[in-house]
Amino acid sequence: MVRILYHRIKCIGCNGCVEVAPDRWRISKKDGRSNLIGGKNKKGIYQVQVSMDEYEQNLKAAESCPVKIIRLQVL
């Protein structure tokens, strides 16, 4: 399992995560920031646990983030 952690308030809406992992990321029409699909908000940090099948795509999403607000934890 992999945990994706995302600090949404710092998102600049560059769309990089959406381009490399569209099954897990979407841009909000309300504020232009990315949404972590399935993520639960815990003190301003959105988290979701996913299978290892999603690891590579979301690693690329984290690497493409210019403000470095996406982290992955292998459980």
VEXNUKOL-34188 format. One record per residue: residue number from 1; residue in three letters; x, y, z of N, C-alpha, C in turn. Coordinates in nm, 2 decimals. Layout:
BEGIN
PT | n | res | n.c1 | n.c2 | n.c3 | ca.c1 | ca.c2 | ca.c3 | c.c1 | c.c2 | c.c3
PT | NUM | ala | X | Y | Z | X | Y | Z | X | Y | Z
...
//
This chain:
BEGIN
PT | n | res | n.c1 | n.c2 | n.c3 | ca.c1 | ca.c2 | ca.c3 | c.c1 | c.c2 | c.c3
PT | 1 | met | 0.08 | -0.12 | 0.00 | 0.00 | 0.00 | 0.00 | 0.09 | 0.13 | 0.00
PT | 2 | val | 0.03 | 0.23 | -0.05 | 0.10 | 0.36 | -0.06 | 0.00 | 0.47 | 0.00
PT | 3 | arg | 0.05 | 0.56 | 0.08 | -0.03 | 0.67 | 0.12 | 0.02 | 0.79 | 0.05
PT | 4 | ile | -0.08 | 0.86 | -0.01 | -0.05 | 0.99 | -0.08 | -0.09 | 1.10 | 0.02
PT | 5 | leu | 0.00 | 1.20 | 0.04 | -0.02 | 1.31 | 0.13 | -0.01 | 1.44 | 0.04
PT | 6 | tyr | -0.10 | 1.53 | 0.06 | -0.11 | 1.64 | -0.03 | -0.15 | 1.77 | 0.05
PT | 7 | his | -0.07 | 1.87 | 0.05 | -0.10 | 1.99 | 0.12 | -0.17 | 2.09 | 0.03
PT | 8 | arg | -0.30 | 2.08 | 0.02 | -0.38 | 2.15 | -0.09 | -0.38 | 2.30 | -0.08
PT | 9 | ile | -0.37 | 2.36 | 0.04 | -0.38 | 2.50 | 0.05 | -0.26 | 2.57 | -0.02
PT | 10 | lys | -0.15 | 2.50 | -0.04 | -0.03 | 2.55 | -0.11 | -0.03 | 2.52 | -0.26
PT | 11 | cys | -0.13 | 2.46 | -0.31 | -0.14 | 2.43 | -0.45 | -0.15 | 2.55 | -0.53
PT | 12 | ile | -0.07 | 2.56 | -0.64 | -0.08 | 2.67 | -0.74 | -0.16 | 2.64 | -0.86
PT | 13 | gly | -0.21 | 2.52 | -0.87 | -0.30 | 2.48 | -0.98 | -0.22 | 2.47 | -1.12
PT | 14 | cys | -0.10 | 2.42 | -1.12 | -0.02 | 2.41 | -1.24 | -0.07 | 2.30 | -1.33
PT | 15 | asn | -0.15 | 2.20 | -1.28 | -0.21 | 2.09 | -1.35 | -0.11 | 1.98 | -1.38
PT | 16 | gly | 0.01 | 1.98 | -1.33 | 0.11 | 1.88 | -1.36 | 0.07 | 1.74 | -1.31
PT | 17 | cys | 0.01 | 1.74 | -1.19 | -0.03 | 1.61 | -1.13 | -0.15 | 1.55 | -1.21
PT | 18 | val | -0.24 | 1.63 | -1.26 | -0.35 | 1.59 | -1.34 | -0.30 | 1.52 | -1.47
PT | 19 | glu | -0.20 | 1.58 | -1.53 | -0.15 | 1.54 | -1.66 | -0.09 | 1.40 | -1.65
PT | 20 | val | -0.02 | 1.37 | -1.54 | 0.05 | 1.24 | -1.52 | -0.03 | 1.13 | -1.45
PT | 21 | ala | -0.12 | 1.17 | -1.37 | -0.21 | 1.08 | -1.29 | -0.35 | 1.12 | -1.29
PT | 22 | pro | -0.42 | 1.12 | -1.41 | -0.56 | 1.18 | -1.42 | -0.66 | 1.09 | -1.34
PT | 23 | asp | -0.63 | 0.97 | -1.31 | -0.72 | 0.89 | -1.23 | -0.73 | 0.92 | -1.09
PT | 24 | arg | -0.63 | 1.00 | -1.04 | -0.62 | 1.03 | -0.89 | -0.63 | 1.18 | -0.87
PT | 25 | trp | -0.61 | 1.26 | -0.97 | -0.61 | 1.41 | -0.95 | -0.70 | 1.48 | -1.05
PT | 26 | arg | -0.77 | 1.58 | -1.00 | -0.85 | 1.67 | -1.08 | -0.84 | 1.81 | -1.04
PT | 27 | ile | -0.85 | 1.91 | -1.13 | -0.85 | 2.05 | -1.10 | -0.99 | 2.09 | -1.06
PT | 28 | ser | -1.00 | 2.16 | -0.95 | -1.13 | 2.21 | -0.90 | -1.18 | 2.33 | -0.99
PT | 29 | lys | -1.30 | 2.33 | -1.02 | -1.36 | 2.44 | -1.10 | -1.38 | 2.56 | -1.01
PT | 30 | lys | -1.39 | 2.53 | -0.88 | -1.42 | 2.64 | -0.78 | -1.30 | 2.73 | -0.76
PT | 31 | asp | -1.18 | 2.67 | -0.73 | -1.07 | 2.75 | -0.69 | -0.94 | 2.73 | -0.78
PT | 32 | gly | -0.95 | 2.64 | -0.87 | -0.83 | 2.61 | -0.96 | -0.72 | 2.53 | -0.90
PT | 33 | arg | -0.74 | 2.48 | -0.78 | -0.64 | 2.39 | -0.72 | -0.67 | 2.25 | -0.75
PT | 34 | ser | -0.57 | 2.16 | -0.74 | -0.60 | 2.02 | -0.76 | -0.67 | 1.96 | -0.64
PT | 35 | asn | -0.75 | 1.86 | -0.68 | -0.82 | 1.77 | -0.58 | -0.76 | 1.63 | -0.58
PT | 36 | leu | -0.73 | 1.58 | -0.47 | -0.68 | 1.44 | -0.46 | -0.81 | 1.35 | -0.45
PT | 37 | ile | -0.84 | 1.28 | -0.55 | -0.96 | 1.20 | -0.56 | -0.95 | 1.09 | -0.45
PT | 38 | gly | -1.06 | 1.09 | -0.36 | -1.06 | 0.99 | -0.26 | -0.99 | 1.04 | -0.13
PT | 39 | gly | -0.93 | 1.16 | -0.14 | -0.85 | 1.21 | -0.02 | -0.94 | 1.26 | 0.09
PT | 40 | lys | -0.90 | 1.23 | 0.21 | -0.97 | 1.28 | 0.33 | -0.88 | 1.39 | 0.40
PT | 41 | asn | -0.94 | 1.50 | 0.44 | -0.87 | 1.61 | 0.50 | -0.84 | 1.59 | 0.64
PT | 42 | lys | -0.72 | 1.59 | 0.68 | -0.67 | 1.58 | 0.82 | -0.58 | 1.69 | 0.85
PT | 43 | lys | -0.64 | 1.80 | 0.91 | -0.56 | 1.92 | 0.95 | -0.50 | 1.98 | 0.83
PT | 44 | gly | -0.57 | 1.99 | 0.72 | -0.52 | 2.07 | 0.61 | -0.44 | 1.98 | 0.51
PT | 45 | ile | -0.41 | 1.86 | 0.55 | -0.34 | 1.77 | 0.46 | -0.43 | 1.66 | 0.41
PT | 46 | tyr | -0.45 | 1.64 | 0.28 | -0.53 | 1.54 | 0.23 | -0.45 | 1.41 | 0.22
PT | 47 | gln | -0.52 | 1.30 | 0.25 | -0.45 | 1.17 | 0.25 | -0.54 | 1.06 | 0.19
PT | 48 | val | -0.48 | 0.97 | 0.12 | -0.55 | 0.85 | 0.07 | -0.46 | 0.74 | 0.06
PT | 49 | gln | -0.50 | 0.62 | 0.09 | -0.42 | 0.50 | 0.07 | -0.46 | 0.43 | -0.06
PT | 50 | val | -0.36 | 0.40 | -0.14 | -0.39 | 0.33 | -0.27 | -0.30 | 0.21 | -0.28
PT | 51 | ser | -0.33 | 0.13 | -0.38 | -0.25 | 0.01 | -0.40 | -0.12 | 0.05 | -0.47
PT | 52 | met | -0.02 | -0.04 | -0.47 | 0.11 | -0.02 | -0.53 | 0.09 | 0.00 | -0.68
PT | 53 | asp | -0.02 | -0.04 | -0.74 | -0.04 | -0.02 | -0.89 | -0.04 | 0.13 | -0.92
PT | 54 | glu | -0.07 | 0.22 | -0.83 | -0.08 | 0.36 | -0.85 | 0.05 | 0.43 | -0.82
PT | 55 | tyr | 0.15 | 0.36 | -0.77 | 0.27 | 0.42 | -0.72 | 0.35 | 0.50 | -0.82
PT | 56 | glu | 0.38 | 0.44 | -0.94 | 0.46 | 0.51 | -1.04 | 0.40 | 0.63 | -1.09
PT | 57 | gln | 0.27 | 0.63 | -1.12 | 0.20 | 0.75 | -1.17 | 0.20 | 0.86 | -1.07
PT | 58 | asn | 0.18 | 0.83 | -0.94 | 0.17 | 0.93 | -0.84 | 0.31 | 0.98 | -0.80
PT | 59 | leu | 0.41 | 0.90 | -0.82 | 0.55 | 0.94 | -0.80 | 0.58 | 1.05 | -0.90
PT | 60 | lys | 0.54 | 1.02 | -1.02 | 0.56 | 1.12 | -1.13 | 0.48 | 1.25 | -1.10
PT | 61 | ala | 0.36 | 1.24 | -1.04 | 0.28 | 1.36 | -1.00 | 0.36 | 1.44 | -0.90
PT | 62 | ala | 0.42 | 1.37 | -0.80 | 0.49 | 1.44 | -0.69 | 0.61 | 1.50 | -0.75
PT | 63 | glu | 0.68 | 1.44 | -0.84 | 0.80 | 1.49 | -0.90 | 0.77 | 1.61 | -0.99
PT | 64 | ser | 0.65 | 1.61 | -1.05 | 0.62 | 1.72 | -1.14 | 0.56 | 1.84 | -1.07
PT | 65 | cys | 0.54 | 1.83 | -0.94 | 0.48 | 1.94 | -0.86 | 0.59 | 2.05 | -0.84
PT | 66 | pro | 0.57 | 2.17 | -0.89 | 0.68 | 2.27 | -0.87 | 0.69 | 2.32 | -0.73
PT | 67 | val | 0.58 | 2.31 | -0.65 | 0.59 | 2.36 | -0.51 | 0.61 | 2.24 | -0.41
PT | 68 | lys | 0.63 | 2.12 | -0.46 | 0.66 | 2.00 | -0.38 | 0.57 | 1.98 | -0.26
PT | 69 | ile | 0.44 | 1.97 | -0.29 | 0.34 | 1.95 | -0.18 | 0.27 | 1.81 | -0.19
PT | 70 | ile | 0.33 | 1.72 | -0.27 | 0.28 | 1.59 | -0.28 | 0.39 | 1.49 | -0.23
PT | 71 | arg | 0.35 | 1.41 | -0.13 | 0.45 | 1.31 | -0.08 | 0.38 | 1.17 | -0.09
PT | 72 | leu | 0.47 | 1.07 | -0.10 | 0.42 | 0.93 | -0.10 | 0.49 | 0.86 | 0.01
PT | 73 | gln | 0.42 | 0.78 | 0.08 | 0.47 | 0.69 | 0.18 | 0.44 | 0.55 | 0.15
PT | 74 | val | 0.54 | 0.46 | 0.14 | 0.51 | 0.32 | 0.11 | 0.49 | 0.26 | 0.25
PT | 75 | leu | 0.37 | 0.19 | 0.26 | 0.33 | 0.13 | 0.39 | 0.37 | -0.02 | 0.39
//
